[in-house]
């Protein structure tokens, strides 16, 4: 089975929120939006946990380019 990238976001926060420097689990809302827009423009589909589980249990691979957001 091919690999599916998983983008893990611990928190998406407003751009003006004060956060801890170098907190790698957080992302500004504007950065998150740019990332999602890029994926959409590149034709990458976001898939869910249940879809991935179905593919694993059924032994087939998802169609096209996809990622999972977690």
N, C-alpha and C positions, 0 to 999 in steps of 0.2 A: 504494500500500500504506500502511496506517496505521502509525503509530509504536508501538513497544513499549518502555516504560521498562526500563532496565537498571540494577539496583542493584549497584554495584561495591563489594565489601568486600575490602580488602587483608588484614585480619586481624580475626577475632572472638576476643576474649580474655576470660579470666575477670574478673569484676568487681574482684577484689582485686589483679590484676596492676598493676604500676607501669608507666606508659607516658609517652611524651613529650607534654607539653601541646600542645594544638591539632594533634595528629596526625590529620588528617581521613580517613585511610585505615583507621583502626581504630575498632572499636566494641565496647563492653562486651557480654557475653553476654546480660545482662538486657535491654538496649536492643534488641539483635538479636531476641530472643524476642518482645518487644512488637511490633516491626515485622512479624514474620512472622505473629503472631496477628492483628494488624489486617488484614493482607492476606487471611488465611483467612476472617475474619469478614465482610469486605467482598465475598467471593465472587471474589477475584482468584486466578487460577491461575498457578502458576510454570511457565514453559516452559524448554526446554533449547536449547542451540545447534543440535543436529541438527533439532529441530522447526522452528526459525526458518529454517534452510537449506532444508528441505523446502518450506516455504511460499514462500520466495523462488523456488526453482527451478520449483515447480509453478504459480506465479502466483496463488495464492489467499491469503486472509487467515485468521488464526486466529479461532476462535470465542470470543466472550465477552471479558471483561476479563482481561488477562494481563500479567505482567512476567517479566523474566529476572534471575536472580541470577548475579553473576559474581565 
